[in-house]
Amino acid sequence: MSESTTKKERLIIVSNRMPVTVGIEDGKMTTGPSAGGLVSALGAFLERRKKEQSEIAEHLWVGWPGNSIATEYQECVLQNLRQQYGYEPVFLEEQVMDQFYLGFCNKTIWPLFHYFPTLTAYEESMWEIYEEVNRRFCDVVAGLLQPGDIVWIHDYHFMLLPAMLRERCPGTSIGFFLHIPFPAYEIFRMLPRKWAAALVDGLLGADIVGFHTVDYVRHFLTSVLRLTGNQHQIGRLMIHGREVQVDAFPIGIDFERYHGTASLPKVQKEADMIRRKLVQQKAILSVDRLDYTKGIAKRLLAYDLFLERHPEWRQKVIMLLLVVPSRIGVDKYQDMRREIDELVGRINGRFADIGWTPIAYLYKNLGLQALSALYSAADVALVTPLRDGMNLVAKEYVAARIRDAGVLILSEMAGAARELPEAIIINPNSREEMSDAILQALTMPGEEQAVRIRAMRESVKKYDVHRWGRIFLHALTERSAVQQATGDKLLSEAKMDVLARQFGLSKRRALFFDYDGTLVPLARTPELALPDNRLLDLLRELASDPRNDISIISGRQREFLQKYLGGIRISLVAEHGAWIRRRGGIWRKRVFPDNSWKTRIMPMMEFYVERLPASFLEEKECSVAWHYRQSDAESADFMAQELKFELNNLLFQTNMEVLEGNKVLEVRAKSANKGSAVLAALDDASYDVIVAAGDDWTDEDMFQALPREATTIRVGIRPTAAQFLVQGQREIIVFLEKIIEAGKNYS
């Protein structure tokens, strides 16, 4: 196939800002580059993809154009951005943007997610604007979508957007990446429950939810569990019939850009000039955007303590303090600037001498070459945020070190600390730790510096922004393929009609049904899950057809099945196959375990009942089940894994096994399983049609044991050996009605 006829997937990027800032001057559109790490990182990644002509080379970028554009200019701006850049602007009024960006985004989410709850605002009007802007972005993206498009949504501004887009365009492949920390649940729960639940549900609209670190993944999954009750399996969640993957994708930088810039003769000349100006002084570099999360004031106080404790370093060291302006006009940030100005003045006033100033302070934004010269000239980089999703300054410093020298002091509260263990890792709340780290860095032998910086440089080079983007998009396309395969298994009404017709035309049928979650909905306690009159009538009608052999195979005790279903001429199997009653016959025991195992495990299981409120034991003849459906979700999840581990150790090399079901752990005989039970039933006769339906992991034994030509149905969207999937238990009832009707039509 020629290249011109090969259709490539299209990537739609959604972020708060586009890579360009648009303005209107004298009635004409002007553009300039947008600032920000997200834009520069994604821009570098997309540019490389375009050059490599990758399978997702074509892209659109949806974002705010950086200014409010008057209505009469919007069409002109829209067409120019589309044609020149492939950008799709979302026009927002200045007042709306202020309330959105400076409101809920940066007065609520930003401080809370960075563990500053006392700075967090909780205003309903800001939440409403946040919802409105997410909806408006959804309208734009939904209007752009074509079959096969992949949508990649970025950052905390659009945490509601994935679910909104999923509702509008259900089959779309959607990824979300959060560039800031996701906080521990104890912090996250400080949001009003309505907001917290909406944010979690919003993110779960994506196929892939990405974070910088495993810690953030764990925090998010805990919030999902506490707010929705959904438990994950190795980072995978089943949400409304879809599997959502939650994982860590630590972002990198464009290594070649920073290393290459630092290697330029012009930049090295500038770095040499800086070193000559410093004479014999060691340079400590501090580079940060003005923000309370960066810990600039605490860093200055630590430097003050260092100079106080180590007078021998006065006149031999200098701090190059670069603060990049941010959110000018916001009172809190202007207060921070005043605090920094005052601290710099106080420290310089306290320690300065003729010919030496402890701090050289710049409040400005530097270009890449000037910044690279500073990175190259500095002996030490002091990167000590109080909390940071990743922190790319640390990686930029490492990339710019073209010589095997230089020391990085890095906060343990930055995501980058997980990837750069060769740095001197400190707690940014401790002046003493930072002061000691400065001394360690300044006195570190050259050989040790070389070993550390080489290892960090190799890591930053290997795990760059291009690898980050490739891995994320690969995971997203893989997840889309899995979703497609799952979709192919869904038992649609048309497929159901075909199966019903085949059923009606057959002369001998075997039907196997699980009970809880298949024939009746799951209930809070087992005794509440009773068959209703509709189900009983359906079973009686099926049983009245002599061509049908019906078996209900359940983990329930035989007394329950006998009481509620014993009056119908069907076969009953209790305790996963330990007991069986052929239709019209008596109960017979199939499994004869040595019940001494109960005396070994009962004390342990009773202990967990005492530990976990609202959990309870269900003791059967051949098994014991520990139910925890009504218990606190997070505590139950932890204790279930703990109990499962202990039971497996206790029952090692016995004929018993531990089975994990839906909010239940059950100990049973290995020989008592639904697979052996259905095979025993099939020995009695030969059948034209075999149908089996179940909703739990115990039913997988049944699906796997049946012949390939059998029709097997799993209730709930899960990985399964079954041939078909249905969303819920009610669809099984619909299926029963269809096969009964087909049986009448083709009798």
C-alpha positions in Angstrom: 0.0 0.0 0.0 1.4 3.4 -0.9 2.2 6.0 1.7 -0.5 8.3 0.3 -3.2 5.7 0.9 -2.1 4.7 4.4 -4.3 6.4 7.0 -2.4 7.4 10.1 -3.9 8.0 13.5 -4.4 11.6 14.6 -3.4 12.9 18.0 -5.4 15.6 19.7 -3.5 17.4 22.5 -5.6 19.2 25.1 -3.9 21.6 27.5 -4.7 24.9 29.2 -2.4 26.9 26.9 -1.4 26.5 23.3 2.3 26.7 22.4 1.7 30.3 21.1 0.1 33.3 22.7 -2.2 35.2 20.5 -2.8 39.0 20.6 -4.5 41.6 18.5 -2.6 44.8 17.6 -4.0 47.4 15.3 -6.6 44.9 14.1 -4.0 42.2 13.2 -3.2 38.9 14.8 0.2 38.6 16.6 1.8 35.5 18.0 4.6 34.8 20.5 5.8 31.7 22.2 4.0 30.6 25.4 6.0 30.0 28.5 5.8 26.8 30.6 7.4 23.4 31.0 4.4 21.5 29.7 4.3 23.4 26.4 8.0 23.1 25.8 8.2 19.4 26.7 5.2 18.4 24.5 6.3 20.7 21.7 9.7 18.9 21.6 8.1 15.5 21.6 5.6 16.3 18.8 8.3 17.9 16.7 10.4 14.8 16.9 7.4 12.6 16.0 6.7 14.7 13.0 10.3 14.4 11.7 10.2 10.6 12.3 6.9 10.3 10.4 5.6 8.1 13.2 2.2 6.4 13.0 0.7 9.2 15.0 2.6 12.1 13.2 -0.5 14.3 12.6 -1.7 16.2 15.5 -4.0 19.0 16.6 -3.5 21.1 19.7 -6.5 22.4 21.6 -6.0 25.2 24.1 -6.7 28.7 25.2 -4.9 31.3 23.0 -3.4 33.2 25.9 -5.6 36.3 25.7 -9.3 37.0 25.4 -10.0 37.6 21.7 -12.8 40.0 20.7 -15.7 38.3 18.9 -15.0 40.1 15.6 -11.5 38.7 15.4 -12.2 35.1 16.5 -12.9 33.6 13.1 -9.7 35.1 11.7 -7.6 33.9 14.6 -9.3 30.4 14.3 -8.4 30.0 10.6 -4.9 31.4 11.0 -4.1 29.1 13.9 -5.5 26.1 12.1 -3.7 26.7 8.8 -0.3 27.9 10.2 0.1 25.7 13.2 -2.6 23.0 13.4 -3.9 24.6 16.6 -7.6 24.8 17.7 -8.3 27.7 20.1 -10.9 27.7 22.7 -12.1 31.3 23.2 -12.9 32.3 26.7 -14.0 35.6 28.1 -11.4 37.3 30.3 -13.6 37.2 33.3 -14.3 33.5 32.9 -10.6 32.7 32.3 -9.7 34.6 35.4 -12.2 32.8 37.6 -11.2 29.5 36.0 -7.4 29.7 36.0 -6.9 32.1 39.0 -9.9 30.6 40.7 -10.5 26.9 41.1 -7.4 25.8 39.3 -4.9 27.9 41.4 -6.8 28.7 44.5 -8.2 25.2 45.1 -6.5 22.4 43.2 -3.0 23.8 43.1 -2.5 24.5 46.8 -4.4 21.4 48.0 -2.6 19.0 45.7 0.8 20.5 46.8 -0.2 20.0 50.5 -1.0 23.6 51.4 -4.6 23.1 52.7 -4.5 26.4 54.7 -4.1 28.3 51.3 -7.0 26.4 49.7 -10.3 28.1 48.8 -13.6 26.3 48.8 -16.1 28.4 46.8 -19.0 26.9 44.9 -18.9 29.7 42.3 -15.3 28.7 41.4 -16.3 25.1 41.0 -19.2 26.0 38.7 -16.8 28.0 36.5 -14.4 25.0 36.5 -17.2 22.7 35.3 -18.3 25.3 32.6 -14.8 25.6 31.1 -14.4 21.8 31.0 -17.7 21.6 29.2 -16.7 24.2 26.7 -13.4 22.4 26.0 -15.4 19.2 25.6 -17.7 20.9 23.0 -14.6 21.9 20.9 -12.9 18.6 21.1 -16.0 16.6 20.4 -16.6 18.7 17.3 -13.1 17.9 16.0 -13.2 14.1 16.6 -12.8 11.8 13.6 -12.8 7.9 13.8 -9.5 6.6 15.1 -8.5 9.9 16.8 -6.5 9.7 20.0 -7.1 12.4 22.7 -4.4 13.2 25.2 -5.6 15.5 27.9 -3.1 17.3 30.2 -3.1 18.5 33.7 -5.2 19.7 36.6 -7.2 22.2 34.6 -9.2 19.5 32.9 -9.8 16.7 35.4 -13.5 16.6 34.5 -12.9 16.5 30.7 -12.2 12.8 30.2 -15.6 11.7 31.6 -17.4 14.5 29.7 -15.8 13.4 26.5 -16.4 9.7 27.2 -20.2 10.5 27.6 -20.3 12.4 24.3 -18.0 10.1 22.3 -18.0 6.7 24.0 -15.6 4.9 21.7 -12.8 7.5 21.7 -9.3 6.6 22.9 -8.6 9.0 25.8 -5.5 9.5 27.8 -4.9 11.8 30.8 -1.7 12.9 32.4 -1.4 14.9 35.6 1.7 17.1 35.8 1.4 17.9 39.5 1.3 15.6 42.5 -1.9 13.7 43.4 -2.2 14.1 47.1 -2.8 11.4 49.8 -6.5 10.7 50.4 -6.4 12.4 53.8 -5.6 15.7 51.9 -7.8 15.0 48.9 -10.8 14.3 51.1 -10.7 17.9 52.3 -12.5 18.8 49.1 -16.3 18.7 49.4 -17.3 15.2 48.6 -19.3 16.2 45.6 -16.2 17.9 44.1 -13.8 15.1 45.0 -16.1 12.4 43.6 -16.6 14.4 40.4 -12.8 14.8 39.9 -12.1 11.1 40.4 -15.0 10.1 38.1 -13.8 12.7 35.6 -10.3 11.1 35.4 -11.8 7.6 35.2 -13.4 8.6 31.9 -9.9 8.1 30.4 -8.5 4.8 29.2 -5.1 5.6 30.7 -4.5 7.9 33.7 -0.9 8.8 34.1 1.1 10.3 37.0 4.8 11.1 37.6 5.4 8.6 40.4 4.2 5.4 41.9 3.3 7.4 45.1 0.8 9.5 43.2 -0.6 6.4 41.5 -1.1 4.8 45.0 -2.8 8.0 46.3 -5.2 8.2 43.4 -6.1 4.5 43.6 -6.8 4.9 47.3 -9.1 7.9 46.5 -10.9 5.8 43.9 -11.4 3.0 46.4 -12.7 5.3 49.2 -15.0 7.4 47.0 -16.3 4.8 44.5 -15.6 1.4 46.2 -13.8 0.2 43.0 -10.8 -2.0 43.8 -7.9 -2.2 41.4 -6.0 -5.2 40.2 -2.3 -4.2 39.5 -3.4 -0.6 38.6 -6.4 -1.7 36.5 -9.9 -0.7 37.3 -13.2 -1.9 35.8 -15.4 1.2 35.3 -18.8 1.0 33.6 -17.6 -2.0 31.5 -14.3 -0.5 30.6 -10.8 -1.3 31.9 -9.0 1.8 33.0 -5.2 1.6 33.5 -3.5 3.8 36.1 0.2 4.0 36.0 3.4 6.1 36.5 5.0 7.7 33.5 7.8 10.0 34.8 8.3 12.9 32.4 11.7 13.8 31.1 13.3 16.7 29.3 14.6 17.2 25.8 18.1 16.1 26.7 19.7 16.8 23.3 18.3 20.3 23.4 19.8 21.2 26.8 23.0 19.2 26.4 23.5 20.5 22.9 22.9 24.1 23.9 25.3 23.9 26.8 27.9 22.5 24.4 27.8 25.4 22.0 31.0 27.5 22.0 29.0 30.7 22.6 27.4 29.2 25.7 30.7 27.8 27.1 32.3 31.2 26.5 29.6 32.8 28.5 30.0 30.2 31.3 33.7 30.8 31.4 33.1 34.5 31.7 30.8 33.9 34.7 33.4 31.7 36.3 36.1 34.4 35.8 33.8 37.0 37.4 33.4 34.8 40.4 37.2 34.5 40.8 37.8 31.7 43.3 34.3 31.5 44.5 32.1 28.4 44.3 28.7 29.0 42.7 25.5 27.6 44.1 22.6 28.0 41.6 19.0 28.3 42.5 16.5 28.6 39.6 12.7 28.6 40.2 9.5 30.1 39.2 8.0 32.4 41.8 5.7 30.0 43.7 5.1 29.1 47.4 5.6 25.4 46.5 9.2 26.0 45.6 10.5 26.7 49.1 12.7 29.6 48.0 12.5 31.4 51.4 13.4 28.2 53.3 16.3 27.7 50.9 17.6 31.2 51.6 17.3 30.6 55.4 19.3 27.4 55.0 22.0 29.3 53.1 22.0 31.9 55.9 22.5 29.1 58.5 25.4 27.7 56.4 27.2 31.0 56.3 26.6 31.5 60.0 28.0 28.0 60.9 30.8 28.0 58.4 32.5 31.4 58.4 35.5 29.9 56.6 33.3 29.7 53.4 32.5 33.4 53.4 34.0 35.1 50.4 34.5 31.6 48.9 30.9 30.9 47.9 28.1 32.8 46.2 24.5 31.9 45.5 23.2 32.8 42.1 19.5 33.2 42.8 17.3 33.4 39.7 13.5 33.8 40.3 11.3 33.7 37.3 8.2 36.0 37.5 4.9 34.2 37.8 1.2 35.3 38.3 2.1 39.0 38.4 -0.8 40.8 40.1 -1.8 38.0 42.5 -1.4 39.3 46.0 0.0 36.1 47.5 2.8 36.0 44.9 3.7 39.6 45.3 3.9 39.0 49.1 6.3 36.1 48.3 8.5 38.4 46.2 8.7 41.0 49.0 9.7 38.2 51.4 12.4 37.0 49.1 13.6 40.5 48.5 13.8 41.2 52.2 15.7 37.9 52.9 18.2 38.6 50.2 18.8 42.1 51.5 19.1 40.8 55.1 21.6 38.0 54.3 23.7 40.3 52.0 23.6 43.0 54.7 24.6 40.5 57.4 27.5 38.8 55.6 28.6 41.0 52.7 32.1 42.4 52.6 34.1 44.7 50.3 34.4 42.7 47.0 32.0 39.9 48.0 28.2 39.6 48.1 26.7 36.3 49.3 23.8 36.4 46.9 23.5 37.6 43.3 19.8 38.0 42.7 18.0 38.1 39.4 14.2 38.5 39.1 13.6 37.8 35.4 13.1 35.2 32.7 16.3 34.0 30.9 16.5 32.5 27.5 17.8 29.0 27.0 21.4 29.9 26.2 21.8 32.3 29.1 20.2 29.7 31.4 22.5 27.0 30.0 25.5 29.2 30.7 24.4 29.4 34.4 23.9 25.7 34.6 27.4 25.1 33.2 29.1 27.7 35.4 27.5 26.6 38.7 29.3 24.1 41.0 26.2 23.2 42.9 22.5 23.3 42.0 20.1 23.7 45.0 16.7 22.4 44.0 14.6 22.2 47.1 10.8 22.5 46.4 8.5 21.8 49.3 6.4 19.7 47.0 6.7 19.2 43.2 5.2 16.8 40.7 8.5 16.2 39.0 10.8 19.2 38.8 12.6 19.5 35.5 15.2 22.1 36.7 17.0 19.3 38.3 17.1 17.3 35.1 18.1 20.4 33.1 21.1 21.1 35.3 22.3 17.5 34.9 21.8 17.6 31.1 23.8 20.9 30.8 26.8 19.5 32.7 29.1 18.6 29.7 32.0 18.1 32.1 32.0 15.4 34.7 31.7 17.8 37.6 28.9 19.4 39.6 26.6 18.4 42.5 22.8 18.4 42.7 21.1 18.9 46.0 17.5 17.8 45.6 14.4 17.8 47.7 12.9 14.4 48.6 9.5 16.0 48.0 10.2 16.3 44.2 9.2 13.5 41.9 12.6 13.7 40.3 14.2 12.4 43.6 12.9 8.9 42.7 14.9 9.0 39.4 18.1 10.8 40.6 19.2 9.0 43.7 22.8 10.1 43.1 21.8 13.6 44.1 22.2 14.7 47.7 18.6 14.1 48.8 17.3 16.4 51.6 14.1 17.3 53.4 13.3 20.9 52.4 11.7 21.7 55.7 15.0 21.2 57.6 17.4 24.1 57.5 20.0 21.9 59.1 19.8 19.2 56.4 20.1 21.8 53.7 23.0 23.6 55.4 24.8 20.2 55.9 24.1 19.3 52.2 25.6 22.6 51.0 28.8 21.8 52.9 28.9 18.2 51.6 28.4 19.5 48.0 31.1 22.1 48.3 33.7 19.7 49.7 32.8 16.7 47.6 35.9 15.2 45.9 36.1 15.5 42.1 36.1 11.7 41.6 32.8 11.3 43.5 31.2 14.2 41.7 32.2 12.6 38.4 30.6 9.2 39.3 27.4 10.8 40.5 26.9 13.3 37.6 27.7 10.7 35.0 25.1 8.3 36.4 22.4 11.1 36.6 23.3 12.3 33.1 22.9 8.8 31.6 19.5 8.4 33.3 18.2 11.8 32.1 19.5 11.1 28.6 17.8 7.6 28.5 14.5 8.6 30.1 13.9 11.8 28.1 10.7 13.5 27.0 10.6 11.5 23.8 10.7 8.2 25.6 8.0 9.4 28.1 5.7 10.3 25.2 6.3 7.1 23.3 5.6 4.9 26.3 2.5 6.8 27.2 1.0 6.7 23.7 2.0 3.0 23.3 0.2 2.2 26.5 -2.8 4.2 25.3 -3.0 2.5 21.9 -2.5 -1.0 23.6 -5.4 -0.2 26.0 -7.5 0.9 23.0 -6.8 -2.5 21.3 -7.9 -4.3 24.5 -11.1 -2.2 24.7 -11.8 -3.1 21.1 -11.3 -6.8 21.8 -13.6 -6.5 24.9 -16.2 -4.7 22.7 -16.1 -7.6 20.3 -17.1 -9.9 23.1 -20.2 -7.9 24.2 -23.4 -9.8 23.7 -25.5 -7.4 21.7 -29.2 -7.9 21.3 -28.6 -9.0 17.7 -26.1 -11.7 18.8 -28.6 -12.7 21.6 -31.3 -13.2 18.9 -29.0 -15.4 16.9 -28.2 -17.5 20.0 -31.8 -17.7 20.9 -32.7 -19.0 17.4 -30.0 -21.7 17.6 -31.4 -22.6 21.0 -34.9 -22.9 19.6 -33.9 -25.1 16.7 -31.9 -27.6 19.0 -33.3 -30.8 20.3 -31.3 -31.2 23.6 -29.9 -28.4 25.7 -27.9 -28.1 28.9 -28.0 -24.8 30.8 -25.7 -23.9 33.7 -26.3 -20.8 35.7 -24.5 -19.3 38.7 -26.9 -17.8 41.3 -25.6 -14.6 43.0 -24.8 -11.8 40.5 -26.1 -13.9 37.6 -29.7 -14.9 38.3 -30.2 -12.4 41.1 -28.4 -9.1 41.8 -25.6 -9.0 44.4 -26.9 -7.9 47.8 -25.3 -6.4 50.9 -25.7 -9.7 52.7 -26.3 -13.2 51.2 -29.7 -13.6 52.9 -31.0 -10.5 51.1 -30.3 -12.0 47.6 -33.6 -13.9 47.1 -35.2 -15.0 43.8 -38.2 -12.9 42.8 -41.3 -14.2 41.2 -40.2 -13.2 37.7 -37.1 -15.4 38.0 -39.0 -18.3 39.5 -41.5 -18.2 36.7 -38.8 -18.1 34.0 -37.0 -21.1 35.6 -40.3 -23.1 35.9 -41.1 -22.4 32.2 -37.6 -23.5 31.1 -37.9 -26.6 33.2 -41.3 -27.5 31.7 -39.6 -28.0 28.3 -38.3 -31.6 28.3 -35.5 -30.6 25.9 -33.9 -28.5 28.7 -31.6 -29.8 31.4 -31.1 -26.9 33.8 -28.5 -26.7 36.6 -27.9 -23.9 39.1 -24.3 -24.1 40.3 -23.6 -21.9 43.3 -21.4 -21.4 46.3 -24.5 -21.3 48.4 -25.3 -23.9 51.0 -27.7 -26.7 49.9 -30.3 -25.6 52.6 -30.7 -22.2 50.9 -30.9 -23.7 47.3 -33.4 -26.3 48.5 -35.6 -23.8 50.3 -35.9 -21.3 47.4 -35.4 -23.4 44.3 -36.1 -27.0 45.4 -39.6 -26.9 44.2 -38.6 -26.5 40.5 -37.6 -29.5 38.5 -33.9 -28.5 38.0 -30.6 -29.7 39.2 -28.9 -27.9 42.1 -25.2 -27.8 42.9 -24.2 -26.3 46.3 -20.8 -25.1 47.7 -19.2 -24.9 44.2 -19.8 -28.6 43.5 -19.4 -30.2 46.9 -23.1 -31.2 47.0 -25.4 -32.0 44.1 -29.1 -32.8 43.7 -30.2 -34.1 40.3 -33.6 -32.9 39.2 -36.2 -34.7 41.2 -33.6 -36.5 43.2 -31.9 -36.3 46.6 -28.8 -34.4 47.7 -25.6 -36.3 47.4 -22.1 -35.3 48.6 -19.4 -35.2 45.9 -16.5 -34.0 48.0 -15.3 -35.5 51.3 -12.6 -33.2 52.7 -11.0 -33.8 56.1 -12.7 -31.1 58.1 -9.8 -30.9 60.5 -8.8 -27.9 58.4 -11.6 -25.9 59.9 -10.1 -26.1 63.4 -6.9 -24.6 62.0 -8.3 -21.7 60.1 -11.5 -20.7 62.0 -9.6 -18.9 64.9 -7.7 -16.8 62.3 -10.8 -16.0 60.3 -12.7 -15.0 63.4 -9.8 -12.8 64.4 -10.3 -10.9 61.1 -14.0 -10.6 61.7 -13.1 -8.9 65.0 -10.6 -6.6 63.3 -12.8 -5.5 60.5 -16.2 -4.0 61.5 -19.2 -5.2 59.4 -17.4 -8.3 58.1 -18.8 -11.7 58.9 -18.2 -15.4 58.4 -20.5 -17.8 56.5 -19.7 -21.4 57.6 -20.7 -24.2 55.2 -20.1 -27.9 55.4 -17.2 -28.0 53.0 -16.1 -24.3 53.0 -15.9 -21.1 55.0 -16.4 -17.7 53.5 -15.4 -14.3 55.0 -17.6 -11.5 53.6 -16.6 -7.9 53.7 -19.0 -6.1 51.3 -20.3 -3.8 54.0 -16.9 -2.9 55.5 -14.8 0.2 54.9 -13.4 -0.3 51.4 -9.8 0.6 52.0 -9.4 -1.3 55.3 -11.2 -4.3 53.8 -9.0 -4.4 50.7 -5.8 -4.3 52.9 -7.0 -6.9 55.3 -8.4 -9.2 52.6 -4.9 -9.4 51.0 -3.3 -9.9 54.4 -5.8 -12.7 55.3 -5.4 -14.3 51.9 -1.6 -14.4 52.4 -1.9 -16.0 55.8 -4.4 -18.6 54.7 -2.4 -19.6 51.7 0.6 -20.2 54.0 -1.5 -22.1 56.5 -3.1 -24.3 53.8 0.1 -24.9 51.8 0.3 -28.5 50.6 -3.2 -29.4 51.7 -6.3 -30.3 49.6 -7.8 -26.9 50.4 -7.5 -23.6 48.6 -8.3 -19.9 49.1 -10.7 -18.4 46.5 -11.1 -14.6 46.1 -14.6 -13.6 45.0 -16.6 -10.4 44.9 -16.0 -8.9 48.3 -15.5 -12.4 49.8 -12.6 -14.8 50.6 -13.6 -18.4 50.7 -11.7 -21.5 51.8 -12.9 -24.6 50.0 -11.7 -28.1 48.9 -9.7 -28.0 45.6 -11.9 -30.7 44.2 -15.1 -28.7 44.9 -15.2 -26.5 41.8 -17.7 -25.6 39.2 -15.6 -27.1 36.4 -15.8 -30.6 37.8 -19.5 -30.1 38.6 -20.5 -29.3 35.0 -18.4 -32.1 33.5 -20.1 -34.5 35.8 -23.5 -33.2 34.6 -22.4 -33.5 30.9 -21.6 -37.2 31.4 -25.3 -38.0 31.8 -26.2 -37.2 28.1 -25.2 -35.6 24.9 -26.4 -32.1 24.0 -26.9 -30.0 20.8 -26.5 -26.7 22.8 -24.7 -25.9 26.0 -25.2 -22.5 27.7 -23.4 -21.4 30.9 -23.5 -18.0 32.6 -21.7 -16.7 35.7 -20.3 -13.5 37.2 -17.4 -14.5 39.4 -13.9 -15.9 39.3 -15.3 -19.2 40.5 -17.3 -19.4 37.2 -14.1 -19.3 35.2 -13.5 -23.0 36.1 -16.9 -23.7 34.5 -16.1 -21.7 31.3 -12.8 -23.4 30.9 -14.1 -26.9 31.5 -16.9 -26.7 28.9 -16.3 -27.7 25.2 -15.3 -24.9 22.9 -18.7 -25.0 21.1 -20.5 -24.1 24.3 -22.1 -20.6 24.7 -20.4 -19.1 27.8 -21.4 -15.7 29.2 -19.7 -13.6 31.8 -21.7 -11.0 33.7 -19.6 -7.8 34.1 -16.8 -6.6 31.9 -13.7 -8.5 33.0 -10.9 -10.5 31.4 -12.5 -13.9 31.0 -12.4 -17.3 29.3 -16.1 -16.8 28.4 -17.2 -16.4 24.8 -19.4 -13.4 25.6 -19.7 -10.5 28.0 -22.8 -8.7 29.3 -22.8 -5.5 31.3 -25.1 -6.6 34.1 -27.3 -9.3 35.6 -30.5 -8.0 34.1 -29.3 -8.9 30.6 -29.2 -12.6 31.7 -32.9 -12.3 32.6 -33.5 -10.8 29.1 -31.6 -13.7 27.6 -33.7 -16.2 29.5 -36.9 -14.6 28.1 -35.5 -14.7 24.6 -34.5 -18.4 24.7 -37.9 -19.3 26.2 -39.7 -17.5 23.4 -37.4 -19.1 20.8 -38.2 -22.5 22.3 -41.9 -21.9 21.8 -41.5 -20.6 18.2 -39.4 -23.6 17.0 -41.0 -26.4 19.0 
